[in-house]
């Protein structure tokens, strides 16, 4: 983002230098800042100082250009149409120029970087090629006047009372400003209880996986992660922030007096709304502006996906089914958090759950109850019940299949290898980027290469990419731009697909997600190379020669067959050398 270099002088020094304040007046106001707990800027405005002059000094202090929007020329209609006036008012931001792939926006609060990122995302979604952004600063008064002028709004439509209705009608997803009276801002008041329930209920209705409550300087931001993408849906007034966060901590059985340490909890939401059968896994982290909360939604009624629904192509499905049919060995699912590892593991276990097989799991925590004959166990490191101890205990329970939630350390890795070599099929996860890298990671952890070669059956590296909405999918011909952004993996002239946006997908062009996979099936050649101490690159070359399809190849295949888009290919996978 382009901006001028700050002067190096403090805001107070610039106020004196510009003749706005004397040293005596500044000292008087600074005393009030401490006494009245107000910002210096707020006190200046209350004392009758010009908003324009204060904003100009603030812009110089922060390193931004300041302009008078009242005399700025009308921006093109094609630029303005992607930001609705109510949205511009709510975020205090308006786009004013797009030239040479640089988007220029005017903001009253240029340090609201999340608002800026959201605006840039909207324009990128509208196919603007934005290589850089430029922020210029203005006053709130001038910004609102410019919105009225540029959008030619009748005056009665500018009031704050009409903003939410305009948002609901003209912009998706809507950004709601929660209405809570100051006197009602307590954790057990009806408005706060209703607001907490509403946030969870609406998240569930929108197929949200995670709810984020993020404290900012002057408000609490509420965002939903839908199909892997974070979207802001609400802003809660600063004075109601602590009450709402405390409410969620009460629901999670957390200590409400502890705000300096992270906490974990769980909400059984059926206690608050029996019609919404979900649990929420809740985590808090202290920040300078208050506690940040993330809640993972666990749908009790959602059925475990079958293997056929995970997104495996025919080649990968055969490799995977052959591996899980083995009587013993280790199968690892690897990838970052939120890449679908648990979903894939649960699907595999359910496909193997028959009366003649005993399956046991050790998880941290148990997210979904699998049912059938599967026995699930929560580990408890604080009580000394670790993954390694769980494996040793399971060995005395005559299992056929063992699931270990995650291999986090050498002890767990060694115990998992021992279990696999004594006739058990072991499933687990590891945080690595690709399938071949997982093999070398195990040896780097301290497992002898011959033990890895003998025990490892298959590594499944995975990611999630958004599916194109089936109701608004359309084809188009790839241009030089698609060839450039994919670094030549997709050639110009190729038929691709995208969603144009409709009510079913809330205008995004996407609905749901599918898996992208890289399956490394251990064979004689790979085992021989591993025992000889081959490098990661040598192993990767041999894996590809013996049939491994990379994450990038699988993602491109899904773009070419209309499952997803070229944008998802680029954002989900790395180009190969």
Secondary structure, 3 states (H helix, E strand, C coil): CECCCCCCCCHHHHHHHCCCCCHHHHHHHHHHHHHHCCCHHHHHHHCCCCHHHHHHHHHHHHCCEECCHHHCCCCCHHHHCCCCHHHHHHHCEEEEEEECCEEEEEECCCCCHHHHHHHHHHHHHCCCCCCEEEEEECCHHHHHHHHHHHCCCCHHHCCHHHHHHHHHHHCCCCCEECCCCHHHCCCCCHHHHHHHHHHHHHHHHCCEEEEEEEECCCEEEEEEEECCEEEEEEEEEHHHHHHHHHHHHHHCCCCCCCCCCCEEEEEEHHHCCCCCCEEEEEEEEEECCEEEEEEEEEECCCCCCCHHHCCCCHHHHHHHHHHHCCCCEEEEEECCCCCCHHHHHHHHHHHHCCCCCCEEEEECCCCCCCCCCCEEEECEHHHCECHHHHHHHHHCCCCCEEEECCCCCHHHHHHHHHHHHCCCEEEEEECCCCHHHHHHHHHHHCCCHHHHHHHEEEEEEEEEEEEECCCCEEEEECCHHHHHHCCCCCCCCCEEEEECCCCCCCCCCEEEEEEEEEEEECCHHHHHHHHCCCCHHHHHHHHHHCCCCCHHHHHHHHHHCCCCCHHHHHHHCCCCC
